Amino acid sequence: EVLPIVNDRTGLDKEAQALLNGVSSIQTLRELMKVLAPLGTDSPVLQNSWQRIGDDLYATHDYVNARQFYQYALSSAQKQTPPDQAQIARLMSLVGKALSASSNAEEAIPYYESAIQKARAGGSLEAGALVAYLQNLALVYDNLGVLEKAEPVLLDAKTTVESAYGAKSPEAAAVDVQLGWLYTEWGKPDNAAPLLTGA
């Protein structure tokens, strides 16, 4: 199975580029992982590359190992001085995404909640990320069948996205569609109709 993402070297440090050159299949990447994993999160060689390796693994649906490398990236980011809170939030969301994809949705919830908290603290500059994290958390609740928890999260996303981008923006329409389908699934067509029609 070919890995299209590994040809994009954006964000990779020089040493990691050298290690990842020639990686064109998931089998090769898994063999390389056996060498990389023991280096741990403090490796100066791969400090900036754990996320990209996780992205490659996620793209091949290897969610368990993707989570491991996202965790490496998160641990490394948390040790930076000063820590980049926006980056930490993104990595927490990626860990949550990998957990959700590997059928560990309940474990993903605290990661999304932490990402939301950090993005909210970032103010308007993180509005887009905040909306995405809220949508992801709502999807987890939806998949778990806890619709009553998904609804307030999406309503929060709706308020945030309309404040940041406007009620008629494509970003707001995407939230409206997700909320509309939630109401449809919940058996609330009167709530769903204006959202789906307006979007």
ABEGO torsion letter per residue (X at the ends): XBBAAAABABGBBAAAAAAABGBABAAAAAAAAAAAAAAEAABAAAAAAAAAAAAAAAAAGBAAAAAAAAAAAAAAAAABOBBBAAAAAAAAAAAAAAAAAAGBAAAAAAAAAAAAAAAAAAEAAAAAAAAAAAAAAAAAAAAAGBAAAAAAAAAAAAAAAAAAAEAABAAAAAAAAAAAAAAAAAGBAAAAAAAAAAX
